[in-house]
Amino acid sequence: MAILVDEKKCTGCGACVICPGDLMALNKETKKAYIKEQKDCWNCMACVKECPVRALTLKLPYQLANYKATLMPEVFEDHIKWTLTDMDGKTEEFVIKTLEKR
């Protein structure tokens, strides 16, 4: 799986730098987020969940969800809504209650 950064959406706020593996950074010139070492990412999605403008997505491997499939979380005070988009653009949503309010 891979974390993808949409540079058009990225505002350079730095929220994604919350990565527990210290893999996310901001480019000094463009002020846009990037992942330092994709292979070291363990897909915890902390960066994706924290991005306020949804500039980060998780690209699912072909074996799990076909080419171009994505999984995107939207964090609310008491739950996380996960949206799975398949290669044909069809979406499916899953809502998970959180243990603590943000």
Gaussian input, Z-matrix of N, CA and C with variables (Angstrom, degrees):
# hf/3-21g

backbone

0 1
 N
 C     1     B1
 C     2     B2     1     A1
 N     3     B3     2     A2     1     D1
 C     4     B4     3     A3     2     D2
 C     5     B5     4     A4     3     D3
 N     6     B6     5     A5     4     D4
 C     7     B7     6     A6     5     D5
 C     8     B8     7     A7     6     D6
 N     9     B9     8     A8     7     D7
 C    10    B10     9     A9     8     D8
 C    11    B11    10    A10     9     D9
 N    12    B12    11    A11    10    D10
 C    13    B13    12    A12    11    D11
 C    14    B14    13    A13    12    D12
 N    15    B15    14    A14    13    D13
 C    16    B16    15    A15    14    D14
 C    17    B17    16    A16    15    D15
 N    18    B18    17    A17    16    D16
 C    19    B19    18    A18    17    D17
 C    20    B20    19    A19    18    D18
 N    21    B21    20    A20    19    D19
 C    22    B22    21    A21    20    D20
 C    23    B23    22    A22    21    D21
 N    24    B24    23    A23    22    D22
 C    25    B25    24    A24    23    D23
 C    26    B26    25    A25    24    D24
 N    27    B27    26    A26    25    D25
 C    28    B28    27    A27    26    D26
 C    29    B29    28    A28    27    D27
 N    30    B30    29    A29    28    D28
 C    31    B31    30    A30    29    D29
 C    32    B32    31    A31    30    D30
 N    33    B33    32    A32    31    D31
 C    34    B34    33    A33    32    D32
 C    35    B35    34    A34    33    D33
 N    36    B36    35    A35    34    D34
 C    37    B37    36    A36    35    D35
 C    38    B38    37    A37    36    D36
 N    39    B39    38    A38    37    D37
 C    40    B40    39    A39    38    D38
 C    41    B41    40    A40    39    D39
 N    42    B42    41    A41    40    D40
 C    43    B43    42    A42    41    D41
 C    44    B44    43    A43    42    D42
 N    45    B45    44    A44    43    D43
 C    46    B46    45    A45    44    D44
 C    47    B47    46    A46    45    D45
 N    48    B48    47    A47    46    D46
 C    49    B49    48    A48    47    D47
 C    50    B50    49    A49    48    D48
 N    51    B51    50    A50    49    D49
 C    52    B52    51    A51    50    D50
 C    53    B53    52    A52    51    D51
 N    54    B54    53    A53    52    D52
 C    55    B55    54    A54    53    D53
 C    56    B56    55    A55    54    D54
 N    57    B57    56    A56    55    D55
 C    58    B58    57    A57    56    D56
 C    59    B59    58    A58    57    D57
 N    60    B60    59    A59    58    D58
 C    61    B61    60    A60    59    D59
 C    62    B62    61    A61    60    D60
 N    63    B63    62    A62    61    D61
 C    64    B64    63    A63    62    D62
 C    65    B65    64    A64    63    D63
 N    66    B66    65    A65    64    D64
 C    67    B67    66    A66    65    D65
 C    68    B68    67    A67    66    D66
 N    69    B69    68    A68    67    D67
 C    70    B70    69    A69    68    D68
 C    71    B71    70    A70    69    D69
 N    72    B72    71    A71    70    D70
 C    73    B73    72    A72    71    D71
 C    74    B74    73    A73    72    D72
 N    75    B75    74    A74    73    D73
 C    76    B76    75    A75    74    D74
 C    77    B77    76    A76    75    D75
 N    78    B78    77    A77    76    D76
 C    79    B79    78    A78    77    D77
 C    80    B80    79    A79    78    D78
 N    81    B81    80    A80    79    D79
 C    82    B82    81    A81    80    D80
 C    83    B83    82    A82    81    D81
 N    84    B84    83    A83    82    D82
 C    85    B85    84    A84    83    D83
 C    86    B86    85    A85    84    D84
 N    87    B87    86    A86    85    D85
 C    88    B88    87    A87    86    D86
 C    89    B89    88    A88    87    D87
 N    90    B90    89    A89    88    D88
 C    91    B91    90    A90    89    D89
 C    92    B92    91    A91    90    D90
 N    93    B93    92    A92    91    D91
 C    94    B94    93    A93    92    D92
 C    95    B95    94    A94    93    D93
 N    96    B96    95    A95    94    D94
 C    97    B97    96    A96    95    D95
 C    98    B98    97    A97    96    D96
 N    99    B99    98    A98    97    D97
 C   100   B100    99    A99    98    D98
 C   101   B101   100   A100    99    D99
 N   102   B102   101   A101   100   D100
 C   103   B103   102   A102   101   D101
 C   104   B104   103   A103   102   D102
 N   105   B105   104   A104   103   D103
 C   106   B106   105   A105   104   D104
 C   107   B107   106   A106   105   D105
 N   108   B108   107   A107   106   D106
 C   109   B109   108   A108   107   D107
 C   110   B110   109   A109   108   D108
 N   111   B111   110   A110   109   D109
 C   112   B112   111   A111   110   D110
 C   113   B113   112   A112   111   D111
 N   114   B114   113   A113   112   D112
 C   115   B115   114   A114   113   D113
 C   116   B116   115   A115   114   D114
 N   117   B117   116   A116   115   D115
 C   118   B118   117   A117   116   D116
 C   119   B119   118   A118   117   D117
 N   120   B120   119   A119   118   D118
 C   121   B121   120   A120   119   D119
 C   122   B122   121   A121   120   D120
 N   123   B123   122   A122   121   D121
 C   124   B124   123   A123   122   D122
 C   125   B125   124   A124   123   D123
 N   126   B126   125   A125   124   D124
 C   127   B127   126   A126   125   D125
 C   128   B128   127   A127   126   D126
 N   129   B129   128   A128   127   D127
 C   130   B130   129   A129   128   D128
 C   131   B131   130   A130   129   D129
 N   132   B132   131   A131   130   D130
 C   133   B133   132   A132   131   D131
 C   134   B134   133   A133   132   D132
 N   135   B135   134   A134   133   D133
 C   136   B136   135   A135   134   D134
 C   137   B137   136   A136   135   D135
 N   138   B138   137   A137   136   D136
 C   139   B139   138   A138   137   D137
 C   140   B140   139   A139   138   D138
 N   141   B141   140   A140   139   D139
 C   142   B142   141   A141   140   D140
 C   143   B143   142   A142   141   D141
 N   144   B144   143   A143   142   D142
 C   145   B145   144   A144   143   D143
 C   146   B146   145   A145   144   D144
 N   147   B147   146   A146   145   D145
 C   148   B148   147   A147   146   D146
 C   149   B149   148   A148   147   D147
 N   150   B150   149   A149   148   D148
 C   151   B151   150   A150   149   D149
 C   152   B152   151   A151   150   D150
 N   153   B153   152   A152   151   D151
 C   154   B154   153   A153   152   D152
 C   155   B155   154   A154   153   D153
 N   156   B156   155   A155   154   D154
 C   157   B157   156   A156   155   D155
 C   158   B158   157   A157   156   D156
 N   159   B159   158   A158   157   D157
 C   160   B160   159   A159   158   D158
 C   161   B161   160   A160   159   D159
 N   162   B162   161   A161   160   D160
 C   163   B163   162   A162   161   D161
 C   164   B164   163   A163   162   D162
 N   165   B165   164   A164   163   D163
 C   166   B166   165   A165   164   D164
 C   167   B167   166   A166   165   D165
 N   168   B168   167   A167   166   D166
 C   169   B169   168   A168   167   D167
 C   170   B170   169   A169   168   D168
 N   171   B171   170   A170   169   D169
 C   172   B172   171   A171   170   D170
 C   173   B173   172   A172   171   D171
 N   174   B174   173   A173   172   D172
 C   175   B175   174   A174   173   D173
 C   176   B176   175   A175   174   D174
 N   177   B177   176   A176   175   D175
 C   178   B178   177   A177   176   D176
 C   179   B179   178   A178   177   D177
 N   180   B180   179   A179   178   D178
 C   181   B181   180   A180   179   D179
 C   182   B182   181   A181   180   D180
 N   183   B183   182   A182   181   D181
 C   184   B184   183   A183   182   D182
 C   185   B185   184   A184   183   D183
 N   186   B186   185   A185   184   D184
 C   187   B187   186   A186   185   D185
 C   188   B188   187   A187   186   D186
 N   189   B189   188   A188   187   D187
 C   190   B190   189   A189   188   D188
 C   191   B191   190   A190   189   D189
 N   192   B192   191   A191   190   D190
 C   193   B193   192   A192   191   D191
 C   194   B194   193   A193   192   D192
 N   195   B195   194   A194   193   D193
 C   196   B196   195   A195   194   D194
 C   197   B197   196   A196   195   D195
 N   198   B198   197   A197   196   D196
 C   199   B199   198   A198   197   D197
 C   200   B200   199   A199   198   D198
 N   201   B201   200   A200   199   D199
 C   202   B202   201   A201   200   D200
 C   203   B203   202   A202   201   D201
 N   204   B204   203   A203   202   D202
 C   205   B205   204   A204   203   D203
 C   206   B206   205   A205   204   D204
 N   207   B207   206   A206   205   D205
 C   208   B208   207   A207   206   D206
 C   209   B209   208   A208   207   D207
 N   210   B210   209   A209   208   D208
 C   211   B211   210   A210   209   D209
 C   212   B212   211   A211   210   D210
 N   213   B213   212   A212   211   D211
 C   214   B214   213   A213   212   D212
 C   215   B215   214   A214   213   D213
 N   216   B216   215   A215   214   D214
 C   217   B217   216   A216   215   D215
 C   218   B218   217   A217   216   D216
 N   219   B219   218   A218   217   D217
 C   220   B220   219   A219   218   D218
 C   221   B221   220   A220   219   D219
 N   222   B222   221   A221   220   D220
 C   223   B223   222   A222   221   D221
 C   224   B224   223   A223   222   D222
 N   225   B225   224   A224   223   D223
 C   226   B226   225   A225   224   D224
 C   227   B227   226   A226   225   D225
 N   228   B228   227   A227   226   D226
 C   229   B229   228   A228   227   D227
 C   230   B230   229   A229   228   D228
 N   231   B231   230   A230   229   D229
 C   232   B232   231   A231   230   D230
 C   233   B233   232   A232   231   D231
 N   234   B234   233   A233   232   D232
 C   235   B235   234   A234   233   D233
 C   236   B236   235   A235   234   D234
 N   237   B237   236   A236   235   D235
 C   238   B238   237   A237   236   D236
 C   239   B239   238   A238   237   D237
 N   240   B240   239   A239   238   D238
 C   241   B241   240   A240   239   D239
 C   242   B242   241   A241   240   D240
 N   243   B243   242   A242   241   D241
 C   244   B244   243   A243   242   D242
 C   245   B245   244   A244   243   D243
 N   246   B246   245   A245   244   D244
 C   247   B247   246   A246   245   D245
 C   248   B248   247   A247   246   D246
 N   249   B249   248   A248   247   D247
 C   250   B250   249   A249   248   D248
 C   251   B251   250   A250   249   D249
 N   252   B252   251   A251   250   D250
 C   253   B253   252   A252   251   D251
 C   254   B254   253   A253   252   D252
 N   255   B255   254   A254   253   D253
 C   256   B256   255   A255   254   D254
 C   257   B257   256   A256   255   D255
 N   258   B258   257   A257   256   D256
 C   259   B259   258   A258   257   D257
 C   260   B260   259   A259   258   D258
 N   261   B261   260   A260   259   D259
 C   262   B262   261   A261   260   D260
 C   263   B263   262   A262   261   D261
 N   264   B264   263   A263   262   D262
 C   265   B265   264   A264   263   D263
 C   266   B266   265   A265   264   D264
 N   267   B267   266   A266   265   D265
 C   268   B268   267   A267   266   D266
 C   269   B269   268   A268   267   D267
 N   270   B270   269   A269   268   D268
 C   271   B271   270   A270   269   D269
 C   272   B272   271   A271   270   D270
 N   273   B273   272   A272   271   D271
 C   274   B274   273   A273   272   D272
 C   275   B275   274   A274   273   D273
 N   276   B276   275   A275   274   D274
 C   277   B277   276   A276   275   D275
 C   278   B278   277   A277   276   D276
 N   279   B279   278   A278   277   D277
 C   280   B280   279   A279   278   D278
 C   281   B281   280   A280   279   D279
 N   282   B282   281   A281   280   D280
 C   283   B283   282   A282   281   D281
 C   284   B284   283   A283   282   D282
 N   285   B285   284   A284   283   D283
 C   286   B286   285   A285   284   D284
 C   287   B287   286   A286   285   D285
 N   288   B288   287   A287   286   D286
 C   289   B289   288   A288   287   D287
 C   290   B290   289   A289   288   D288
 N   291   B291   290   A290   289   D289
 C   292   B292   291   A291   290   D290
 C   293   B293   292   A292   291   D291
 N   294   B294   293   A293   292   D292
 C   295   B295   294   A294   293   D293
 C   296   B296   295   A295   294   D294
 N   297   B297   296   A296   295   D295
 C   298   B298   297   A297   296   D296
 C   299   B299   298   A298   297   D297
 N   300   B300   299   A299   298   D298
 C   301   B301   300   A300   299   D299
 C   302   B302   301   A301   300   D300
 N   303   B303   302   A302   301   D301
 C   304   B304   303   A303   302   D302
 C   305   B305   304   A304   303   D303

   B1=1.4431
   B2=1.5199
   B3=1.3157
   B4=1.4566
   B5=1.5250
   B6=1.3127
   B7=1.4625
   B8=1.5245
   B9=1.3230
   B10=1.4584
   B11=1.5223
   B12=1.3265
   B13=1.4649
   B14=1.5239
   B15=1.3183
   B16=1.4584
   B17=1.5278
   B18=1.3203
   B19=1.4697
   B20=1.5236
   B21=1.3279
   B22=1.4663
   B23=1.5286
   B24=1.3312
   B25=1.4653
   B26=1.5246
   B27=1.3258
   B28=1.4652
   B29=1.5274
   B30=1.3370
   B31=1.4664
   B32=1.5268
   B33=1.3314
   B34=1.4577
   B35=1.5160
   B36=1.3240
   B37=1.4719
   B38=1.5274
   B39=1.3248
   B40=1.4595
   B41=1.5154
   B42=1.3287
   B43=1.4697
   B44=1.5252
   B45=1.3102
   B46=1.4646
   B47=1.5254
   B48=1.3019
   B49=1.4679
   B50=1.5327
   B51=1.3281
   B52=1.4634
   B53=1.5337
   B54=1.3006
   B55=1.4750
   B56=1.5291
   B57=1.3518
   B58=1.4670
   B59=1.5239
   B60=1.3240
   B61=1.4629
   B62=1.5189
   B63=1.3356
   B64=1.4657
   B65=1.5288
   B66=1.3336
   B67=1.4627
   B68=1.5222
   B69=1.3275
   B70=1.4608
   B71=1.5262
   B72=1.3267
   B73=1.4635
   B74=1.5229
   B75=1.3269
   B76=1.4584
   B77=1.5166
   B78=1.3147
   B79=1.4543
   B80=1.5270
   B81=1.3217
   B82=1.4673
   B83=1.5205
   B84=1.3269
   B85=1.4640
   B86=1.5256
   B87=1.3349
   B88=1.4644
   B89=1.5209
   B90=1.3476
   B91=1.4683
   B92=1.5313
   B93=1.3255
   B94=1.4596
   B95=1.5199
   B96=1.3288
   B97=1.4650
   B98=1.5244
   B99=1.3207
   B100=1.4636
   B101=1.5176
   B102=1.3298
   B103=1.4570
   B104=1.5238
   B105=1.3236
   B106=1.4694
   B107=1.5242
   B108=1.3176
   B109=1.4686
   B110=1.5228
   B111=1.3138
   B112=1.4617
   B113=1.5359
   B114=1.3226
   B115=1.4725
   B116=1.5242
   B117=1.3260
   B118=1.4608
   B119=1.5324
   B120=1.3135
   B121=1.4670
   B122=1.5289
   B123=1.3371
   B124=1.4661
   B125=1.5272
   B126=1.3154
   B127=1.4621
   B128=1.5270
   B129=1.3179
   B130=1.4707
   B131=1.5252
   B132=1.3135
   B133=1.4609
   B134=1.5248
   B135=1.3255
   B136=1.4658
   B137=1.5279
   B138=1.3156
   B139=1.4679
   B140=1.5259
   B141=1.3299
   B142=1.4635
   B143=1.5246
   B144=1.3286
   B145=1.4680
   B146=1.5247
   B147=1.3277
   B148=1.4705
   B149=1.5231
   B150=1.3183
   B151=1.4682
   B152=1.5315
   B153=1.3395
   B154=1.4657
   B155=1.5249
   B156=1.3319
   B157=1.4669
   B158=1.5277
   B159=1.3272
   B160=1.4668
   B161=1.5304
   B162=1.3262
   B163=1.4659
   B164=1.5257
   B165=1.3275
   B166=1.4624
   B167=1.5196
   B168=1.3240
   B169=1.4587
   B170=1.5158
   B171=1.3084
   B172=1.4548
   B173=1.5143
   B174=1.3297
   B175=1.4630
   B176=1.5150
   B177=1.3136
   B178=1.4569
   B179=1.5229
   B180=1.3227
   B181=1.4620
   B182=1.5257
   B183=1.3115
   B184=1.4612
   B185=1.5242
   B186=1.3112
   B187=1.4581
   B188=1.5296
   B189=1.3154
   B190=1.4637
   B191=1.5188
   B192=1.3129
   B193=1.4636
   B194=1.5246
   B195=1.2901
   B196=1.4600
   B197=1.5302
   B198=1.3010
   B199=1.4530
   B200=1.5258
   B201=1.3010
   B202=1.4719
   B203=1.5217
   B204=1.3021
   B205=1.4654
   B206=1.5233
   B207=1.3346
   B208=1.4645
   B209=1.5247
   B210=1.3181
   B211=1.4577
   B212=1.5213
   B213=1.3367
   B214=1.4581
   B215=1.5249
   B216=1.3458
   B217=1.4630
   B218=1.5260
   B219=1.3081
   B220=1.4594
   B221=1.5259
   B222=1.3156
   B223=1.4606
   B224=1.5275
   B225=1.3321
   B226=1.4553
   B227=1.5253
   B228=1.3096
   B229=1.4628
   B230=1.5276
   B231=1.3279
   B232=1.4629
   B233=1.5311
   B234=1.3356
   B235=1.4616
   B236=1.5298
   B237=1.3231
   B238=1.4652
   B239=1.5202
   B240=1.3198
   B241=1.4596
   B242=1.5288
   B243=1.3181
   B244=1.4617
   B245=1.5214
   B246=1.3308
   B247=1.4563
   B248=1.5224
   B249=1.3194
   B250=1.4593
   B251=1.5169
   B252=1.3313
   B253=1.4549
   B254=1.5169
   B255=1.3416
   B256=1.4649
   B257=1.5233
   B258=1.3219
   B259=1.4631
   B260=1.5262
   B261=1.3289
   B262=1.4585
   B263=1.5274
   B264=1.3332
   B265=1.4529
   B266=1.5185
   B267=1.3271
   B268=1.4627
   B269=1.5225
   B270=1.3203
   B271=1.4632
   B272=1.5234
   B273=1.3046
   B274=1.4546
   B275=1.5193
   B276=1.3269
   B277=1.4610
   B278=1.5192
   B279=1.3252
   B280=1.4551
   B281=1.5221
   B282=1.3179
   B283=1.4601
   B284=1.5228
   B285=1.3241
   B286=1.4582
   B287=1.5269
   B288=1.3173
   B289=1.4685
   B290=1.5250
   B291=1.3176
   B292=1.4626
   B293=1.5245
   B294=1.3157
   B295=1.4592
   B296=1.5183
   B297=1.3304
   B298=1.4612
   B299=1.5139
   B300=1.3119
   B301=1.4612
   B302=1.5123
   B303=1.3135
   B304=1.4686
   B305=1.4956
   A1=108.22
   A2=115.29
   A3=119.06
   A4=110.49
   A5=115.37
   A6=121.65
   A7=106.93
   A8=116.12
   A9=121.53
   A10=109.29
   A11=116.35
   A12=122.21
   A13=108.36
   A14=116.82
   A15=122.08
   A16=106.60
   A17=116.61
   A18=120.66
   A19=112.61
   A20=117.53
   A21=119.97
   A22=110.97
   A23=116.59
   A24=120.86
   A25=112.59
   A26=117.49
   A27=122.05
   A28=110.75
   A29=115.38
   A30=120.89
   A31=112.31
   A32=116.34
   A33=119.88
   A34=113.51
   A35=117.28
   A36=120.66
   A37=112.72
   A38=117.36
   A39=120.83
   A40=115.35
   A41=118.57
   A42=120.85
   A43=111.47
   A44=117.79
   A45=122.20
   A46=112.97
   A47=117.02
   A48=120.86
   A49=110.55
   A50=117.10
   A51=122.58
   A52=111.32
   A53=117.62
   A54=122.93
   A55=111.52
   A56=117.53
   A57=119.75
   A58=113.62
   A59=116.91
   A60=120.53
   A61=112.71
   A62=116.99
   A63=122.88
   A64=111.05
   A65=116.23
   A66=120.64
   A67=113.72
   A68=117.81
   A69=120.37
   A70=109.74
   A71=114.93
   A72=120.65
   A73=108.64
   A74=115.26
   A75=120.95
   A76=108.58
   A77=116.17
   A78=121.83
   A79=108.31
   A80=117.30
   A81=121.51
   A82=112.47
   A83=117.04
   A84=120.31
   A85=112.61
   A86=116.23
   A87=119.88
   A88=113.39
   A89=116.90
   A90=122.89
   A91=111.79
   A92=117.16
   A93=122.74
   A94=109.75
   A95=115.56
   A96=121.60
   A97=110.84
   A98=114.54
   A99=120.90
   A100=108.30
   A101=115.94
   A102=120.60
   A103=107.60
   A104=116.12
   A105=121.56
   A106=111.72
   A107=117.49
   A108=122.46
   A109=109.34
   A110=116.99
   A111=121.94
   A112=111.64
   A113=116.68
   A114=121.06
   A115=112.45
   A116=118.18
   A117=121.45
   A118=113.10
   A119=116.67
   A120=121.39
   A121=109.82
   A122=116.46
   A123=119.81
   A124=111.05
   A125=117.06
   A126=123.98
   A127=114.40
   A128=116.61
   A129=120.01
   A130=110.56
   A131=116.81
   A132=125.59
   A133=114.32
   A134=117.74
   A135=120.21
   A136=110.04
   A137=117.05
   A138=121.13
   A139=111.21
   A140=116.62
   A141=121.54
   A142=110.24
   A143=116.62
   A144=121.17
   A145=111.99
   A146=117.92
   A147=121.26
   A148=114.02
   A149=118.46
   A150=120.73
   A151=110.58
   A152=117.68
   A153=120.56
   A154=114.00
   A155=118.00
   A156=120.43
   A157=112.58
   A158=116.81
   A159=123.38
   A160=112.12
   A161=115.41
   A162=120.93
   A163=112.39
   A164=117.03
   A165=121.23
   A166=109.60
   A167=116.00
   A168=120.97
   A169=108.89
   A170=114.78
   A171=121.32
   A172=107.47
   A173=116.45
   A174=121.25
   A175=107.16
   A176=115.63
   A177=120.72
   A178=110.62
   A179=117.73
   A180=119.88
   A181=110.85
   A182=115.89
   A183=122.21
   A184=111.64
   A185=116.67
   A186=120.53
   A187=112.12
   A188=117.52
   A189=120.82
   A190=113.28
   A191=117.60
   A192=117.68
   A193=114.66
   A194=118.74
   A195=123.02
   A196=112.43
   A197=115.85
   A198=123.53
   A199=110.78
   A200=116.48
   A201=125.69
   A202=114.27
   A203=119.01
   A204=120.72
   A205=109.13
   A206=116.20
   A207=120.58
   A208=110.29
   A209=114.87
   A210=122.65
   A211=106.67
   A212=116.47
   A213=120.87
   A214=110.59
   A215=117.59
   A216=119.60
   A217=111.27
   A218=115.39
   A219=121.65
   A220=105.48
   A221=116.35
   A222=121.55
   A223=110.72
   A224=114.94
   A225=122.27
   A226=108.42
   A227=116.75
   A228=120.30
   A229=112.46
   A230=117.10
   A231=119.72
   A232=114.64
   A233=117.34
   A234=120.09
   A235=110.60
   A236=114.57
   A237=121.61
   A238=106.91
   A239=116.15
   A240=121.10
   A241=107.60
   A242=116.37
   A243=122.48
   A244=107.97
   A245=116.60
   A246=121.16
   A247=108.65
   A248=115.20
   A249=122.20
   A250=107.27
   A251=116.95
   A252=122.18
   A253=107.98
   A254=116.23
   A255=118.65
   A256=110.83
   A257=116.46
   A258=121.17
   A259=112.95
   A260=118.25
   A261=121.68
   A262=112.29
   A263=116.32
   A264=120.57
   A265=114.18
   A266=117.66
   A267=120.36
   A268=108.76
   A269=115.86
   A270=119.63
   A271=111.01
   A272=113.67
   A273=122.24
   A274=106.24
   A275=117.02
   A276=120.93
   A277=111.18
   A278=114.64
   A279=122.65
   A280=107.19
   A281=117.50
   A282=121.59
   A283=108.60
   A284=115.22
   A285=122.20
   A286=108.15
   A287=117.08
   A288=121.08
   A289=109.24
   A290=116.86
   A291=120.96
   A292=109.33
   A293=115.51
   A294=120.28
   A295=112.21
   A296=116.12
   A297=120.98
   A298=109.68
   A299=116.06
   A300=119.87
   A301=109.03
   A302=116.43
   A303=122.25
   A304=110.42
   D1=156.15
   D2=-176.42
   D3=-139.10
   D4=143.94
   D5=173.18
   D6=-89.43
   D7=125.93
   D8=179.52
   D9=-111.26
   D10=137.96
   D11=179.31
   D12=-109.83
   D13=123.28
   D14=174.34
   D15=-89.01
   D16=101.65
   D17=-175.58
   D18=-64.94
   D19=-22.43
   D20=177.52
   D21=-70.89
   D22=-33.00
   D23=179.87
   D24=-87.28
   D25=-30.41
   D26=-175.14
   D27=-62.00
   D28=128.29
   D29=179.39
   D30=-100.66
   D31=-5.12
   D32=-179.29
   D33=76.25
   D34=24.62
   D35=-176.95
   D36=-69.98
   D37=-25.00
   D38=178.18
   D39=88.07
   D40=3.44
   D41=-179.85
   D42=-59.45
   D43=-32.55
   D44=-177.65
   D45=-69.28
   D46=-16.74
   D47=-178.33
   D48=-68.74
   D49=0.23
   D50=175.32
   D51=-66.17
   D52=-10.16
   D53=-177.75
   D54=-43.07
   D55=121.53
   D56=-179.32
   D57=-67.28
   D58=-18.11
   D59=177.92
   D60=-93.62
   D61=4.58
   D62=-178.56
   D63=55.46
   D64=41.95
   D65=-177.25
   D66=-99.92
   D67=-17.17
   D68=-179.99
   D69=-96.67
   D70=143.29
   D71=179.60
   D72=-150.47
   D73=168.48
   D74=174.77
   D75=-107.31
   D76=132.63
   D77=176.72
   D78=-65.97
   D79=128.14
   D80=-176.20
   D81=-63.06
   D82=-32.36
   D83=-178.21
   D84=-84.22
   D85=-49.97
   D86=-175.29
   D87=-88.13
   D88=-16.89
   D89=-176.26
   D90=62.45
   D91=24.85
   D92=178.88
   D93=-106.95
   D94=151.53
   D95=-179.73
   D96=-71.64
   D97=149.20
   D98=171.38
   D99=-152.26
   D100=159.04
   D101=177.93
   D102=-98.97
   D103=128.93
   D104=-175.29
   D105=-66.40
   D106=-50.96
   D107=-177.68
   D108=-137.96
   D109=97.85
   D110=-178.46
   D111=-55.27
   D112=-38.46
   D113=-176.51
   D114=-66.06
   D115=-22.02
   D116=-179.45
   D117=-88.14
   D118=-9.22
   D119=-178.92
   D120=-71.14
   D121=131.17
   D122=178.57
   D123=-104.36
   D124=16.50
   D125=170.98
   D126=60.95
   D127=39.17
   D128=176.88
   D129=-73.65
   D130=-20.99
   D131=177.40
   D132=67.51
   D133=18.71
   D134=176.93
   D135=-57.60
   D136=-42.63
   D137=-178.92
   D138=-65.29
   D139=-41.54
   D140=-178.93
   D141=-65.41
   D142=-42.81
   D143=-179.13
   D144=-66.25
   D145=-32.67
   D146=-176.23
   D147=-83.72
   D148=-19.55
   D149=-176.18
   D150=-65.22
   D151=116.01
   D152=-176.33
   D153=-73.03
   D154=-17.50
   D155=-177.88
   D156=-111.29
   D157=8.60
   D158=177.94
   D159=56.65
   D160=43.50
   D161=178.90
   D162=-85.15
   D163=-10.66
   D164=-179.60
   D165=-110.88
   D166=137.24
   D167=175.57
   D168=-134.73
   D169=159.48
   D170=176.15
   D171=-104.10
   D172=117.90
   D173=176.77
   D174=-86.90
   D175=119.62
   D176=-178.90
   D177=-78.39
   D178=148.20
   D179=179.02
   D180=-68.71
   D181=151.65
   D182=-178.31
   D183=-53.20
   D184=-39.22
   D185=-176.75
   D186=-62.82
   D187=-27.31
   D188=-178.58
   D189=-92.64
   D190=-37.81
   D191=-170.96
   D192=-149.77
   D193=23.09
   D194=179.34
   D195=67.17
   D196=166.78
   D197=-177.38
   D198=-63.96
   D199=138.93
   D200=176.84
   D201=73.76
   D202=11.67
   D203=176.36
   D204=-78.57
   D205=143.95
   D206=179.00
   D207=-133.52
   D208=157.19
   D209=175.48
   D210=-127.45
   D211=121.77
   D212=-173.85
   D213=-128.10
   D214=123.29
   D215=176.38
   D216=-90.75
   D217=150.77
   D218=171.14
   D219=-129.12
   D220=116.12
   D221=-172.40
   D222=-91.70
   D223=127.17
   D224=176.26
   D225=-115.71
   D226=177.87
   D227=-176.08
   D228=-62.79
   D229=-39.28
   D230=-174.88
   D231=-121.78
   D232=5.88
   D233=178.93
   D234=-160.15
   D235=166.61
   D236=173.41
   D237=-121.60
   D238=128.03
   D239=176.56
   D240=-100.55
   D241=121.19
   D242=179.19
   D243=-102.15
   D244=129.83
   D245=177.73
   D246=-115.94
   D247=119.08
   D248=177.25
   D249=-99.94
   D250=123.75
   D251=177.97
   D252=-115.01
   D253=123.77
   D254=-178.62
   D255=-88.33
   D256=-179.24
   D257=-174.60
   D258=-65.43
   D259=-18.93
   D260=178.70
   D261=-93.97
   D262=1.54
   D263=179.44
   D264=88.70
   D265=0.37
   D266=177.28
   D267=-73.30
   D268=141.43
   D269=-178.53
   D270=-118.62
   D271=152.33
   D272=174.75
   D273=-137.51
   D274=135.85
   D275=-177.39
   D276=-114.47
   D277=143.92
   D278=176.97
   D279=-130.26
   D280=134.98
   D281=179.37
   D282=-114.94
   D283=127.31
   D284=179.20
   D285=-118.73
   D286=123.22
   D287=176.14
   D288=-70.57
   D289=142.12
   D290=176.91
   D291=-95.69
   D292=156.18
   D293=-178.21
   D294=-75.10
   D295=-34.03
   D296=-178.31
   D297=-126.81
   D298=149.01
   D299=174.70
   D300=-75.84
   D301=146.16
   D302=178.38
   D303=-73.68

